[in-house]
Amino acid sequence: MSFGGGPSGFNAIKALVDSSADLRAVADKDWATAAGLIVKKLLIAAGQTGESLIALRAAVGEEIFEAQLKSLSHHQAKLLAKRLDRSVADLEVSTARAAIGHIRTLLVPAPVVEDKSAEPEAGITATDPPADESETVTETPADDTPPASPNPYFGRKSFRTG
């Protein structure tokens, strides 16, 4: 989008970045703010995928990305969460904080799985006997009963009207 037939927006930003050495009045925080504006535009734009947002976070840095993610309104955060995960329930993204938390879980990069079958483990050799399974420590099962409340009317006092 250009105004009055000038250079395109991308070319204008590129020209500013190229001449950044001559622009001493523009501080680093100003460049970060400009990058933040573009990141926010990309967050609310349609067509973003989890992979593209992970790449965007890696490109601009965690600090700028998180600041813009936190600045999304409830509606914007909910729409982004629904775009990234169409099967998410409305209850999970009912508030801005919940939606942003869901977005963060979706943007966790997948762990790299290494093929360990090709390489033998350094600590275990073919001559070592296998570990005895009876030596492993087992956890005691947790008690599923809730603790007894010292006051049987706990929580009901706020509903009394008299």
For each residue, the residues with C-beta under 8 A, 3 or more apart:
1: 8 9
2: 5 6 7 8 9
3: 6
4:
5: 2
6: 2 3 12
7: 2 11 12 15
8: 1 2 11 12
9: 1 2 12 13
10: 13 14
11: 7 8 14 15
12: 6 7 8 9 15 16
13: 9 10 16 17 34
14: 10 11 17 18
15: 7 11 12 18 19
16: 12 13 19 20 23
17: 13 14 20
18: 14 15
19: 15 16 22 23
20: 16 17 23 26 31
21:
22: 19
23: 16 19 20 26
24:
25:
26: 20 23 30 31
27: 30 31
28: 31 32
29: 32 33
30: 26 27 33 34
31: 20 26 27 28 34 35
32: 28 29 35 36 64
33: 29 30 36 37
34: 13 30 31 37 38
35: 31 32 38 39 60 64
36: 32 33 39 40 60 64 67 68
37: 33 34 40 41
38: 34 35 41 42
39: 35 36 42 43 56 60 64 65 68
40: 36 37 43 44 68 71 72
41: 37 38 44 45
42: 38 39 45 48 53 56
43: 39 40 48 53 68 69 72 76 80
44: 40 41 72 76 79 80
45: 41 42 48
46: 83
47:
48: 42 43 45 52 53 80 83 84
49: 52 53 84
50: 53 54 84 106 107
51: 54 55
52: 48 49 55 56
53: 42 43 48 49 50 56 57 84 107
54: 50 51 57 58 107 109
55: 51 52 58 59
56: 39 42 52 53 59 60 65
57: 53 54 60 61 62 65 107
58: 54 55
59: 55 56
60: 35 36 39 56 57 64 65
61: 57 64 65
62: 57 65 66
63: 66 67
64: 32 35 36 39 60 61 67 68
65: 39 56 57 60 61 62 68 69
66: 62 63 69 70
67: 36 63 64 70 71
68: 36 39 40 43 64 65 71 72
69: 43 65 66 72 77 100 103 104
70: 66 67 100
71: 40 67 68
72: 40 43 44 68 69 76 77 80 96 99 100
73: 76 77 96
74: 77 78 95 96 99
75: 78 79
76: 43 44 72 73 79 80
77: 69 72 73 74 80 81 93 96 99 100 103
78: 74 75 81 82 93 96 99
79: 44 75 76 82 83
80: 43 44 48 72 76 77 83 84 99 103
81: 77 78 84 85 88 92 93 99 100 102 103 106
82: 78 79 85 86 88 93
83: 46 48 79 80 86
84: 48 49 50 53 80 81 103 106 107
85: 81 82 88 102 106
86: 82 83
87:
88: 81 82 85 92 93 102
89: 92 93
90: 93 94
91: 94
92: 81 88 89 98 102
93: 77 78 81 82 88 89 90 98 99 102
94: 90 91 98 99
95: 74 98 99
96: 72 73 74 77 78 99 100
97: 100 101
98: 92 93 94 95 101 102
99: 72 74 77 78 80 81 93 94 95 96 102 103
100: 69 70 72 77 81 96 97 103 104
101: 97 98 104 105
102: 81 85 88 92 93 98 99 105 106
103: 69 77 80 81 84 99 100 106 107
104: 69 100 101 107 108
105: 101 102 108
106: 50 81 84 85 102 103
107: 50 53 54 57 84 103 104
108: 104 105
109: 54
110:
111:
112:
113:
114:
115: 118
116: 119 121
117:
118: 115
119: 116
120: 124 125 126
121: 116 124
122:
123:
124: 120 121 128
125: 120 128
126: 120
127:
128: 124 125
129:
130:
131: 135 136
132: 135
133: 136
134:
135: 131 132
136: 131 133
137:
138:
139:
140:
141:
142:
143:
144:
145:
146:
147:
148:
149: 152 154
150: 154
151: 154
152: 149
153: 156 157
154: 149 150 151 157
155: 158
156: 153 159 160
157: 153 154 160
158: 155
159: 156
160: 156 157
161:
162:
